[in-house]
Amino acid sequence: MWAVSRWVGACQGLLRGQAWSPEQIAGFQSRRLRALVRHAYQRVPYYRRLYDHAGFKPDDIRSLADLGRIPLASRSDLQELPAREVLAQGVEPYRLVLHRTSGSSGAPLSIWRTWFEERLLQAYRLRVVLGLGVRPGDRRASVGWHPPGDRPDRHFLMNVGLFRMEEIHCVLPAEEILAQLRRIQPGFLAGYPGTLSWLAGSLADLDRARIRPRLIAVGAETLTHEMRRQISEGFRAPVFDFYGSHEFNLIAAECPRTGQYHIAAPMLIAEILRDGRPVKPGETGELVGTALHSYAMPFVRYRLGDLVTRGEPRCPCGAPFATILRIEGRVMERFLLPDGSSVHPYVAVDRLMRTPPWLRRYQIVQDRADHLTVKLAPMTEPPPDALAALERLITAAFGGQVRVAIRLVNEIPPEPNGKFRPYYSLVGRDGEQVACPRCDGTSPGAAS
């Protein structure tokens, strides 16, 4: 399915991209962009309609300077279409790697890639990790959403003992997660910053002696200064922030010298826009990405929905990559329950993701210590017994300590800053209700 030139070009970006000059990177991106836009127009029904409606033709693109002429795509567009509309013609879905995201913005999405595309993106991430000091033989542990054995992207190197990764589900109790980390004794630890900072506060002297990673990588949520301090001091290891998404895998990685984030330029074109125009260094805008090697399901000028602050056109460390200064995002807050324990919100998300694809967007709000409001915006009318079944599943997931109210709504509005918050708590650390972040002090669980 892939033309030989695409394979060769992708491998060049992987193997040589770190040593290219900014001019060489721009030339590489320009060539890949022209080929990708032509492919998307000719073989993907969604992009052909989008471009025809805007009067755009692939020949309009001659260099990166023409990037702004390409119409924007968005998650909401792709999410509501069947696979045949977003996949390239001639591609068989059963031969592809499927990622069904949990919806970091509260909107699930199915993402399809060929095995080559999947391995390429994994290999680039591994290359970045190696540059930080990880060794091929290191034991690695990831405290995330995938339970053990549930990852679709295990690569062949793991089968021969290299880059071994053991998955630990983030919804487990702290004692169980720490017991697994003591058993694994990872040299490299990855996870959500909220979860790892929570674990760092639970470490005993025995844990500190046996859980000694050389470095820690975090991602998927905002890493605050306090979280970084807690993780670094608790595990006694440096912490590096990775910025990624299911659509693009790695978008940017924190520079160990400057703290800015190197954009993964050999893998994607990253624009930071405000009102449709590129922002200046130090200004904040929406990230719009183009995946340079995704042909099965292209992402061309795709609005990811994240707000980031643009950094330098070239990192002061000397690397040839443009940078992101800060990543504006959400913090996955653990829900504090009436008995004093805390639970990761993914226990509820996990149940929602088991539903058939009638769900368009969701939001889970802990109104009180003993109550959750779950808003569901459906694409189609759910089956009559679906909501009651979900209510029972989520109630059981929280050990019966909370009452769950599920409400169907037409839309779930964003926060004042434009971001969607798929889950958050209005319960303070002392168990008392706190003000809603919507600025008017009311609970979003009580509003339409």
Secondary structure, DSSP 8 states (H G I E B T S, - for coil): ---HHHHHHHHHHHHHGGG--HHHHHHHHHHHHHHHHHHHHHH-HHHHHHHHHHT--GGG-SSGGGGGGS--EEHHHHHTS-HHHHS-TT--GGGSEEEE---TTS---EEEE-HHHHHHHHHHHHHHHHHHT--TT--EEEEESS-TT--S---HHHHTTSS-EEEEETTS-HHHHHHHHHHH--SEEEE-HHHHHHHHTT--HHHHHH---SEEEEESS---HHHHHHHHHHHTS-EEEEEEETTTEEEEEE-TTT--EEE-TTTEEEEEEETTEE--TT-EEEEEEEETT--SS--SSEEEEEEEEE--SS-TTS-S--EEEEEE------EE-TTS-EE-THHHHHHHTTS-TTEEEEEEEEEETTEEEEEEEESS---TTHHHHHHHHHHHHTTT-SEEEEEE-S-----TTS---SEEE-B-TTS-B---TTTT---GGG--
